Amino acid sequence: MEYSKEFKAALSAFSNVEKDRLIFRLLKKDKLLSKKLYFELIDQETTDNKRDAMEELVQEKIVLASAYIGNQKYYLSIIRKLSAEITEHVKITTDKFGEVSLNLLLVNTILEHNKDLTRQRFDNVYKLYLYLINKIVKALLLIKKLDEDYWMEIDEQLESIEDKVHQNSYLEKLFINNGIDFNWLISDRIPENFDQIIRDIKKQGFLR
């Protein structure tokens, strides 16, 4: 939404007391904005501190959630909620590196329970596997926007994920069937036109 000069002038004409009241009313309605301002203005923790805490949270919650792998609908709902917490962290801190690394950590930690997953029928884990593939694809799209100094650390995560995928025949086939090339799981091998490649794949009805 664009604001006219007249509207901006009217807001500027508010007294300090009126502005304070307006700000607090808006913050009560927007908890995310409130958390973001708190982080930017007075929080003693840095983005790195917040990311470290999120890493621990991801690993702890995935371990607890693994008890419900047999109930895939509930298990996937837990994963989605955890993913939403990562998204909130990114919005509050603008942690671009964390947006990639935390989501790859999520995928990696889930796949550490490969033995439990491979015991499930394919139709029970299909939605989860497709969800994980889309997580990886999104991470690959974001990697190209990161400083190359981060690539080595990211590549370690991608290598670990690839190893686990190859240990799971259903997941491996789903990667291939959805047009995802394993050669892309290295930062400097992600095609320059990767976003267009993914759009074309989705137009064909894959990754859905």
C-alpha positions in Angstrom: 0.0 0.0 0.0 1.3 3.4 -0.9 0.7 6.4 1.3 -0.1 9.9 0.0 1.8 12.9 1.0 -1.3 14.2 2.7 -1.7 11.0 4.8 2.0 11.2 5.8 1.6 14.8 6.8 -1.5 14.0 8.8 0.4 11.3 10.7 3.3 13.7 11.3 0.9 16.2 12.8 0.0 13.8 15.6 1.4 14.8 19.1 4.0 12.5 20.7 1.3 11.1 23.0 -1.0 10.3 20.1 1.9 8.7 18.2 2.8 6.5 21.2 -0.8 5.4 21.6 -1.1 4.5 17.9 2.2 2.6 17.9 1.2 0.5 20.9 -2.2 -0.2 19.4 -0.6 -1.4 16.2 2.0 -3.5 18.1 -0.8 -5.3 20.0 -2.3 -6.4 16.7 1.0 -7.4 15.1 3.0 -9.7 17.5 5.6 -10.4 14.8 6.3 -6.7 14.4 6.5 -6.3 18.1 9.1 -9.1 18.4 11.1 -7.6 15.5 11.2 -4.2 17.1 12.2 -5.7 20.4 15.0 -7.6 18.8 16.3 -4.5 16.9 16.0 -2.0 19.7 16.8 -3.7 23.1 17.4 -7.4 22.8 20.8 -8.4 24.1 21.0 -11.5 21.9 22.6 -11.3 18.5 21.3 -13.0 15.3 24.0 -15.7 15.8 22.7 -16.3 19.3 19.1 -16.6 18.1 20.2 -19.0 15.3 22.2 -21.2 17.7 19.1 -21.4 19.9 16.9 -22.3 16.9 19.4 -25.0 15.9 19.0 -26.6 19.4 15.2 -26.2 19.2 15.0 -27.9 15.8 17.1 -30.9 16.9 15.2 -31.3 20.2 11.8 -31.1 18.6 12.6 -33.5 15.7 13.9 -36.1 18.2 10.6 -35.7 20.2 8.5 -35.8 17.1 10.2 -39.0 15.9 8.0 -40.9 18.3 5.1 -40.1 16.0 6.6 -41.1 12.7 4.0 -43.9 12.5 1.3 -41.3 12.5 2.4 -39.3 9.4 -0.4 -36.8 9.5 0.4 -35.7 13.0 4.1 -36.0 12.4 4.0 -33.7 9.4 1.9 -31.2 11.3 4.7 -31.0 13.9 7.2 -30.4 11.2 5.2 -27.6 9.6 4.8 -25.9 13.0 8.6 -26.1 13.5 9.1 -24.8 10.0 6.9 -21.8 10.9 9.1 -21.1 13.9 12.1 -21.0 11.6 10.2 -18.6 9.3 9.4 -16.4 12.3 13.1 -16.3 13.4 14.1 -15.2 9.9 11.4 -12.4 9.8 12.5 -11.1 13.2 16.2 -11.2 12.6 16.4 -11.0 8.8 18.8 -14.0 9.1 19.4 -14.9 5.5 22.1 -17.5 6.2 19.8 -19.0 8.9 17.0 -19.2 6.5 19.0 -21.7 4.5 21.0 -23.4 7.2 18.1 -24.0 9.6 15.8 -25.4 6.9 18.6 -27.8 5.8 19.2 -28.7 9.4 15.5 -29.5 9.7 15.6 -31.8 6.6 18.9 -33.4 7.8 17.6 -34.1 11.3 14.4 -35.7 9.9 16.4 -37.9 7.6 18.6 -39.1 10.5 15.6 -41.3 11.3 15.8 -43.0 7.9 15.3 -46.5 9.3 12.0 -45.5 10.9 10.9 -43.7 7.8 11.7 -46.6 5.4 9.5 -48.9 7.5 6.5 -46.8 6.5 4.4 -47.5 3.4 5.3 -45.1 0.5 1.8 -43.7 0.3 2.0 -42.8 4.0 5.3 -40.8 3.7 4.7 -39.4 0.2 3.6 -36.0 1.5 6.4 -35.7 3.9 9.0 -36.6 1.3 7.6 -34.1 -1.2 7.6 -31.5 1.6 11.3 -32.2 2.2 12.2 -32.0 -1.4 10.5 -28.6 -1.7 12.4 -27.5 1.4 15.7 -28.4 -0.3 14.7 -26.8 -3.6 13.8 -23.5 -1.8 17.2 -23.6 0.0 19.0 -24.1 -3.3 17.1 -21.0 -4.7 18.3 -19.0 -1.7 21.9 -20.2 -1.7 22.7 -18.2 -4.8 21.8 -15.0 -3.0 24.2 -15.7 -0.1 27.8 -14.6 0.1 30.0 -17.3 -1.2 31.8 -17.4 2.1 28.8 -19.4 3.4 28.9 -22.0 0.7 31.4 -24.4 2.3 29.3 -24.7 5.4 26.1 -25.1 3.4 27.7 -27.7 1.2 28.5 -29.9 4.2 24.8 -29.9 5.0 23.8 -30.6 1.4 26.3 -33.5 1.3 24.9 -35.0 4.4 21.4 -34.7 3.0 22.4 -36.3 -0.3 24.0 -39.3 1.6 20.8 -39.9 3.5 18.6 -39.5 0.4 20.6 -42.3 -1.3 20.0 -44.5 1.6 16.2 -44.2 1.1 15.1 -45.7 -2.2 11.6 -44.2 -2.1 12.9 -40.7 -1.5 15.7 -41.1 -4.0 13.2 -42.1 -6.7 10.9 -39.2 -5.8 13.8 -36.8 -6.3 14.5 -38.2 -9.7 10.8 -38.4 -10.7 10.4 -34.7 -9.8 13.3 -33.6 -12.0 15.8 -32.8 -9.3 19.4 -33.4 -10.3 21.6 -34.5 -7.5 24.5 -32.6 -9.1 22.7 -29.4 -8.0 23.3 -30.3 -4.3 26.6 -28.4 -4.4 26.5 -24.6 -4.2 28.7 -23.7 -7.2 26.8 -26.3 -9.4 23.4 -24.7 -8.9 22.4 -23.5 -12.4 22.2 -19.8 -12.9 18.7 -20.1 -14.3 17.7 -22.5 -11.4 14.5 -20.4 -10.6 13.3 -20.8 -14.2 14.1 -24.5 -14.2 12.0 -25.0 -11.1 9.1 -23.0 -12.6 9.2 -25.2 -15.6 9.2 -28.3 -13.4 6.2 -27.1 -11.5 4.4 -26.2 -14.8 4.7 -29.9 -15.7 2.8 -30.7 -12.5 5.8 -31.9 -10.4 6.8 -30.8 -6.9 3.2 -30.6 -5.9 
